[in-house]
């Protein structure tokens, strides 16, 4: 069996002349926090990017099927985004929001226009990261409602600041996460492993009943808010079942709370069917948080809400030194322009649908693929020991993850047991690229031979 051939590319990387990978690794270990993790037993050093491609210091090319964990939406070093940033850098790099600047105001207007006209979501607050946006959403919810308790999902991930980590119900860490005071976790609506499976058309309502029970028995009867990702990202590309958010939102609002959709990974057309993930569930959140794809790699995020909720913040002094700075706002505007001009939402639907169908074909061949799920270009493959036991296999996922990198494919990992291979490539990826990725997975699983096809 010959090894998969990586698709051709007309980009030639520049010759790298900086410190060696070994020197960079040594400096990192000596001078950066040991809490920073790296992928792979032998960490790779990425020094250049072009659209869906990444290059290491030797010039070796990789297909990026992780997109910097969904961060790169329109392509690495997309010329339109680079030009917008360069032009702004030439004029002004920084001015805080205590002064006026056209970029941040125009971007707020353009961003609001992506939401349904009847949503009432008409106020933006720009931040630097999704973690910060989620913390801000918690603060707004508590100020607006006068309540304190929050409900989040088990298996969720909402960022790496203290409060955001407290929201998370993900337990893949070496030690327990800090439990944020007043946060309770509802049952994860996982139709592969939970009590109600894919074959239950009423699974959404049944899982949402746990949210109502938490309010009734686990809180004071009143909540500040409920937060959920329309598709769990780090949690392993878990899709929320139909009807779940409808019933969960109703229970939360009846208890005086607000509903938050964390669109850090599902937003900006990535799921293909709609621009925002919540739109596929026929619900309207009170707050939407976003980051990553918003700026194609620039440090930019946002919290979008109603004017009534936003006015709760005027009760105290609050500002953000770098949120919506001119350069990041220029990147955001150019990224949004590119998504719309190049039809990347439709491309995500078309190419992502093709990618998923090819992965489902691979599932029929390899009994160690327990599930293929996701929408558009946010996909996951769940690795299992075999489909009789459906026991999750983190070791196999890790083995495939390592070998795929050797063959020129970069993907992510996720899930409670590290058993899910995650794909969230730049939305410029082609069908030929998807064919290559599937061929690499086929090669990896054939070599691993954990089970017979």
Residue pairs with C-beta under 8 A, 6 or more apart in sequence:
1 443
1 446
3 407
3 443
4 407
4 408
4 436
4 439
4 440
4 442
4 443
5 436
6 61
6 63
6 408
6 436
7 63
7 430
7 432
7 433
7 436
9 50
9 53
9 61
11 50
11 51
11 53
13 47
13 48
13 50
13 55
13 59
13 61
14 48
15 59
16 47
16 48
16 57
16 58
16 59
18 24
18 47
18 57
19 27
20 57
21 43
21 44
21 45
21 56
21 57
24 45
25 43
25 45
28 36
39 401
39 405
40 401
40 402
40 405
41 402
44 56
44 62
44 405
45 56
45 57
46 54
46 55
46 56
47 55
47 56
47 57
48 54
48 55
48 77
49 55
49 64
49 72
49 76
49 77
50 75
50 76
50 77
51 75
51 76
51 77
51 78
51 426
51 428
52 63
52 64
52 75
52 76
52 425
52 426
52 428
52 429
52 430
52 433
53 61
53 62
53 63
53 64
53 76
54 61
54 62
54 64
54 76
54 410
55 61
55 62
56 62
60 408
61 408
62 405
62 408
62 409
62 410
63 408
63 409
63 410
63 425
63 429
63 433
63 436
63 437
64 72
64 76
64 410
64 425
64 426
65 409
65 410
65 411
65 423
65 424
65 425
65 429
65 437
66 410
66 411
66 412
66 422
66 423
66 424
66 425
67 73
67 424
67 425
67 426
68 292
68 297
69 233
69 265
69 292
69 412
69 424
70 233
70 264
70 265
70 270
70 292
70 293
70 378
70 424
71 292
71 293
71 296
71 297
72 293
72 296
72 297
72 426
73 268
73 270
73 292
73 293
73 294
73 296
73 335
73 339
73 344
73 426
73 427
74 80
74 81
74 296
74 335
74 338
74 339
74 342
74 344
74 426
74 427
74 428
75 296
75 426
75 427
75 428
76 297
76 426
78 296
78 334
78 335
78 338
78 428
80 334
80 337
80 338
81 296
81 298
81 331
81 334
81 335
81 338
83 334
84 330
84 331
84 333
84 334
85 298
85 327
85 330
85 331
85 334
87 330
88 103
88 326
88 327
88 330
89 327
91 326
92 101
92 326
93 325
93 326
93 327
94 322
94 325
94 326
94 327
95 101
95 325
95 326
96 319
96 320
96 321
96 322
96 325
97 104
97 126
97 319
97 320
97 323
97 324
98 319
101 326
101 329
103 324
103 326
103 329
103 330
103 333
104 126
104 324
104 325
104 326
104 329
106 329
106 333
107 124
107 126
107 324
107 329
107 332
107 333
107 336
108 124
108 126
108 324
110 333
110 336
111 124
111 302
111 304
111 332
111 336
112 121
112 122
112 123
112 124
112 304
114 275
114 276
114 336
115 121
115 122
115 276
115 288
115 304
116 279
116 284
118 284
119 284
120 284
120 306
120 307
121 284
121 285
121 288
121 304
121 305
121 306
122 306
122 307
123 304
123 305
123 306
123 307
123 309
123 310
124 302
124 303
124 304
125 133
125 136
125 302
125 303
125 304
125 305
125 310
125 313
125 320
125 323
126 300
126 301
126 302
126 320
126 323
126 324
126 328
126 329
127 133
127 136
127 291
127 301
127 302
127 303
127 320
127 323
128 299
128 300
128 301
128 320
128 322
128 323
128 328
129 159
129 291
129 299
129 301
130 158
130 159
130 262
130 264
130 289
130 290
130 291
130 292
130 301
131 158
131 159
131 160
131 161
131 164
132 159
132 161
132 301
132 323
133 264
133 289
133 290
133 291
133 301
133 302
133 303
134 158
134 159
134 163
134 164
134 167
134 227
134 260
134 262
134 289
135 159
135 161
135 163
135 164
136 289
136 303
137 225
137 227
137 260
137 287
137 289
137 303
137 305
138 150
138 163
138 167
138 224
138 225
138 227
139 313
140 258
140 287
140 303
140 305
140 309
140 310
140 312
140 313
141 147
141 150
141 224
141 225
141 257
141 258
141 260
141 287
141 309
142 148
142 224
142 225
143 312
143 313
143 315
144 258
144 308
144 309
144 312
145 222
145 223
145 224
145 225
145 256
145 257
145 258
147 220
147 222
147 223
147 224
147 256
147 257
148 182
148 224
149 182
149 183
149 184
149 219
149 220
149 222
149 223
149 224
150 167
150 180
150 182
150 183
150 184
150 223
150 224
150 225
150 226
150 227
151 183
151 184
151 185
151 186
151 211
151 214
151 215
151 219
151 223
151 225
151 226
151 227
151 252
151 257
152 158
152 167
152 168
152 169
152 183
152 184
152 185
152 186
152 226
152 227
152 228
153 169
153 185
153 186
153 187
153 188
153 189
153 228
153 229
153 232
154 169
154 185
154 186
154 187
154 188
155 169
155 170
155 188
155 190
155 232
155 235
155 236
155 238
155 416
156 167
156 168
156 169
156 170
156 185
156 188
156 227
156 228
156 229
156 232
156 235
157 168
157 170
157 229
157 232
157 233
157 234
157 235
158 164
158 165
158 167
158 168
158 227
158 229
158 262
159 165
159 167
159 168
162 178
162 180
163 180
165 177
165 178
165 180
166 177
166 178
166 179
166 180
166 181
166 183
167 180
167 183
167 227
168 177
169 185
169 188
170 177
170 234
170 235
170 416
171 177
171 416
172 415
172 416
172 417
172 418
182 224
184 214
184 218
184 219
186 207
186 210
186 211
186 214
186 248
187 194
187 207
187 210
188 194
188 232
188 235
188 238
189 196
189 203
189 204
189 207
189 208
189 238
189 240
189 241
189 244
190 238
191 197
191 198
191 200
191 203
191 239
191 241
192 198
192 238
192 370
192 371
192 373
192 382
192 390
193 390
193 392
194 203
194 207
195 206
196 202
196 203
196 206
196 207
196 241
197 203
200 206
201 242
202 243
203 241
203 243
203 244
204 240
204 241
204 242
204 243
204 244
204 245
204 246
204 247
205 243
205 244
205 247
207 241
207 244
208 243
208 244
208 245
208 246
208 247
208 248
208 251
209 247
211 226
211 247
211 248
211 251
211 252
212 247
212 251
215 221
215 222
215 223
215 251
215 252
215 255
219 255
221 255
222 255
222 256
222 257
223 252
223 255
223 256
223 257
224 257
224 258
225 252
225 257
225 258
225 259
225 260
225 286
225 287
226 248
226 249
226 252
226 257
226 258
226 259
226 260
227 260
227 261
227 262
228 240
228 245
228 248
228 260
228 261
228 262
229 235
229 240
229 261
229 262
229 263
229 264
229 265
229 266
229 277
230 240
230 245
230 261
230 263
230 266
230 271
230 276
230 277
230 278
230 280
230 281
231 237
231 238
231 239
231 240
231 265
231 266
231 271
231 277
231 374
231 375
231 378
232 238
232 240
233 264
233 265
233 266
233 378
233 414
233 422
233 424
234 414
235 414
235 415
235 416
236 380
236 382
236 414
236 415
236 416
236 419
236 420
236 422
237 373
237 374
237 378
237 379
237 380
237 414
237 420
237 422
238 373
238 380
239 373
239 374
239 375
240 281
242 281
244 281
245 259
245 278
245 281
245 283
246 281
246 282
246 283
248 259
249 259
249 283
249 285
252 258
252 259
253 259
258 286
258 287
258 309
259 283
259 285
259 286
259 287
260 285
260 286
260 287
260 288
260 289
261 276
261 277
261 278
261 285
261 287
261 288
261 289
262 289
263 276
263 277
263 278
263 288
263 289
263 290
264 289
264 290
264 291
264 292
264 301
265 292
265 293
265 378
265 424
266 276
266 277
266 378
267 275
267 276
267 277
267 288
267 290
267 293
267 294
268 275
268 290
268 293
268 294
268 335
268 336
268 339
268 345
269 275
269 339
269 344
269 345
269 348
269 376
269 427
270 293
270 348
270 376
270 377
270 378
270 424
270 427
271 277
271 280
271 348
271 352
271 375
271 376
271 377
271 378
272 345
272 346
272 348
272 349
272 350
272 352
272 353
272 375
272 376
272 377
273 279
273 280
273 349
273 375
273 376
274 280
274 345
275 345
276 288
278 284
278 285
278 288
280 375
286 305
286 306
286 309
287 303
287 304
287 305
287 309
288 303
288 304
288 305
289 301
289 302
289 303
289 304
290 301
290 302
290 304
291 300
291 301
291 302
292 301
293 335
294 300
294 301
294 302
294 332
294 335
295 328
295 331
295 332
295 335
296 331
296 334
296 335
296 338
297 331
298 327
298 328
298 331
298 332
299 322
299 328
300 324
300 328
300 329
300 331
300 332
301 323
322 328
338 344
339 345
339 427
342 428
344 427
344 428
347 427
347 428
348 376
348 377
348 427
349 376
351 377
351 429
351 430
351 431
351 434
352 374
352 375
352 376
352 377
352 378
352 379
353 376
354 431
354 434
355 377
355 379
355 423
355 431
355 434
355 437
355 438
356 372
356 374
356 379
358 434
358 435
358 438
359 369
359 372
359 379
359 381
359 438
359 441
360 372
361 438
362 369
362 372
362 438
362 441
362 442
362 445
363 369
363 371
363 372
363 381
365 442
365 453
366 442
366 445
366 451
366 453
367 386
367 387
367 451
367 452
367 453
368 383
368 384
368 385
368 386
368 387
368 393
368 396
368 445
368 448
368 450
368 451
369 381
369 382
369 383
369 384
369 445
370 382
370 383
370 384
370 387
370 390
370 392
371 380
371 381
371 382
372 379
372 380
372 381
372 382
373 379
373 380
373 382
374 380
374 423
377 423
377 424
377 425
377 427
377 429
378 423
378 424
379 422
379 423
379 424
380 414
380 415
380 420
380 421
380 422
380 423
381 420
381 421
381 423
381 441
382 392
382 415
382 419
382 420
383 392
383 393
383 394
383 396
383 397
383 400
383 419
383 420
383 421
384 390
384 391
384 392
384 393
384 419
385 391
385 392
385 393
385 396
385 450
385 451
386 450
386 451
392 415
392 416
392 417
392 419
393 417
393 419
393 450
394 415
394 417
394 418
394 419
396 419
396 448
396 450
397 413
397 415
397 418
397 419
397 420
397 421
398 413
398 418
399 444
399 448
400 421
400 441
400 444
400 445
400 448
401 411
401 413
401 421
403 443
403 444
403 447
403 448
404 410
404 411
404 440
404 441
404 444
407 440
407 443
407 444
408 436
408 440
409 436
409 437
409 440
411 421
411 422
411 423
411 437
412 421
412 422
412 423
412 424
413 420
413 421
413 422
414 420
414 422
421 441
423 437
425 433
